[in-house]
């Protein structure tokens, strides 16, 4: 098992924002993603990639630290080496 760091929505911010959008579908519509994608992020089942992070930061008056958490998780996947471009 390897430990990785990843980014997920902050659950408290996500719940408040979802309610303010009228639910999962409204949250997804505000971000330009479908209801299923919004639901996975709201339930903490999806990692936040650069496009999703960008959508949140441009659609809502929020900072990265308010909307997202860096979390450490165990994974069965082998660790990948990071390489610099030459």
Secondary structure, 3 states (H helix, E strand, C coil): CEEEEEEEECHHHHHHHHHHCCCHHHHHHHHCCCHHHHHHHHCCCCCCCHHHHHHHHHHCCCCHHHHEEEEEEEECCCCCCCCCCC
